[in-house]
């Protein structure tokens, strides 16, 4: 486990080898792939769209070896169509399974940004999670979804067509 750049002692709950493995894998990824670009992103005020492709090289296999389930934050956009939202959410699940080499890896999708999305987009996200065989689906925010947004959580009843 690498030293914290802030020299902050680890909390008691962080005294765990599996958490150290996870932290090292994620930290190494961000140091290599993101850190060299941070200054330019801050200057531009945005992370470029092509940076999203990095999730295809994220260290999923290392993390999967030390987890019971993966919980990706699958944030869609209000500018996507229903079909694009469904496909993007399904890709959150299939990418993890492909990258871990485990076609049955347990994945629970967390959808957002619920305070900006219309319920039909959340339902489309739920359909994507269901079509990819996710073990569950939830929302990133408990305060702002409408009743229609809350109905999206019930993946088991979300229509597939």
C-alpha positions in Angstrom: 0.0 0.0 0.0 1.4 3.3 -1.0 1.7 6.2 1.5 -0.9 8.9 1.5 0.3 12.1 -0.1 -1.4 13.9 2.8 0.3 11.7 5.5 -3.1 11.0 7.0 -3.3 7.8 9.1 -5.7 5.2 7.9 -9.0 4.9 9.8 -9.6 1.6 11.7 -12.1 0.4 9.1 -9.4 0.9 6.4 -7.0 -1.6 8.0 -7.9 -4.2 5.4 -5.6 -5.9 2.8 -8.4 -6.1 0.2 -9.1 -2.4 0.5 -5.4 -1.8 0.0 -5.4 -3.9 -3.2 -8.4 -1.9 -4.4 -6.9 1.4 -3.5 -3.6 0.5 -5.2 -5.3 -0.6 -8.4 -7.5 2.4 -8.7 -4.7 4.8 -7.6 -2.2 3.4 -10.2 -4.8 3.7 -12.9 -5.6 7.4 -12.1 -1.9 8.3 -11.7 -1.1 6.8 -15.1 -4.2 7.8 -17.1 -5.6 10.9 -15.5 -2.9 12.8 -13.5 -0.9 14.0 -16.6 -4.1 15.7 -17.9 -5.6 17.3 -14.8 -4.0 20.8 -15.4 -5.3 20.9 -19.0 -8.8 19.7 -17.9 -9.0 22.4 -15.2 -7.9 25.1 -17.7 -10.5 23.9 -20.2 -13.2 23.4 -17.5 -14.2 20.0 -18.8 -13.0 16.4 -19.1 -13.0 15.6 -22.8 -15.4 12.9 -24.1 -12.6 10.7 -25.3 -11.5 10.2 -21.6 -14.6 8.1 -21.3 -12.9 5.4 -23.3 -10.6 4.9 -20.3 -13.2 2.9 -18.5 -12.5 0.1 -21.1 -9.0 -0.2 -19.6 -9.9 0.3 -15.9 -8.4 -2.4 -13.7 -11.7 -4.4 -13.3 -10.0 -7.8 -13.0 -7.8 -6.7 -10.1 -10.8 -5.2 -8.3 -13.1 -8.1 -9.1 -10.7 -10.5 -7.5 -11.3 -8.8 -4.2 -15.0 -7.9 -4.3 -18.3 -9.6 -3.9 -20.1 -7.4 -6.5 -19.4 -4.4 -8.7 -21.5 -1.3 -8.4 -20.9 1.0 -11.4 -22.3 4.5 -11.4 -23.9 4.5 -14.9 -24.7 8.1 -15.5 -26.7 8.7 -18.6 -27.5 12.1 -20.2 -30.8 13.8 -20.8 -29.5 14.3 -24.4 -29.5 10.6 -25.1 -32.4 8.8 -26.7 -34.2 6.0 -24.8 -32.4 3.4 -27.0 -29.0 5.0 -26.3 -29.7 5.1 -22.6 -30.7 1.4 -22.6 -27.6 0.5 -24.6 -25.2 2.6 -22.4 -26.5 1.1 -19.2 -26.2 -2.5 -20.6 -22.7 -1.6 -21.7 -21.9 -0.8 -18.0 -22.6 -4.4 -17.1 -21.1 -6.1 -20.2 -17.9 -4.1 -20.0 -17.3 -5.1 -16.4 -18.0 -8.8 -17.3 -15.7 -8.7 -20.4 -12.9 -6.9 -18.6 -13.0 -9.2 -15.5 -13.2 -12.3 -17.7 -16.2 -13.4 -15.6 -19.4 -13.6 -17.7 -21.4 -14.0 -14.5 -19.8 -11.3 -12.4 -22.4 -9.8 -10.1 -23.1 -6.2 -11.1 -25.6 -3.9 -9.4 -26.2 -0.8 -11.6 -26.5 2.6 -9.9 -28.2 5.1 -12.3 -28.0 8.9 -12.2 -28.2 11.9 -12.4 -31.8 11.4 -11.1 -32.5 15.0 -10.4 -32.0 15.9 -14.1 -33.5 12.9 -15.8 -37.1 12.3 -16.9 -38.6 9.1 -15.5 -38.6 7.5 -19.0 -34.8 7.7 -19.2 -34.5 6.1 -15.8 -36.8 3.3 -17.0 -34.7 3.0 -20.1 -31.6 2.6 -17.8 -33.4 0.0 -15.8 -34.2 -1.9 -19.0 -30.6 -1.8 -20.0 -29.5 -3.2 -16.6 -32.2 -5.9 -16.9 -31.3 -6.9 -20.5 -27.6 -7.3 -19.5 -28.5 -9.5 -16.5 -27.5 -7.1 -13.8 -28.3 -8.4 -10.3 -29.9 -5.1 -9.3 -30.6 -1.5 -10.2 -30.8 1.6 -8.0 -30.7 5.4 -8.2 -27.9 7.6 -7.1 -30.1 10.0 -5.2 -32.8 9.4 -2.7 -34.2 12.9 -2.5 -35.0 14.1 -6.0 -36.6 11.3 -8.1 -40.2 11.7 -9.0 -42.7 8.8 -8.5 -42.0 7.8 -12.1 -38.3 7.7 -11.4 -38.8 5.5 -8.3 -40.8 3.1 -10.4 -37.7 2.6 -12.6 -36.0 0.8 -9.7 -38.3 -2.2 -10.1 -36.2 -3.9 -12.7 -38.1 -7.1 -12.4 -41.3 -5.4 -13.6 -39.7 -3.0 -16.1 -41.1 -3.9 -19.5 -38.5 -5.3 -21.9 -40.0 -4.0 -25.1 
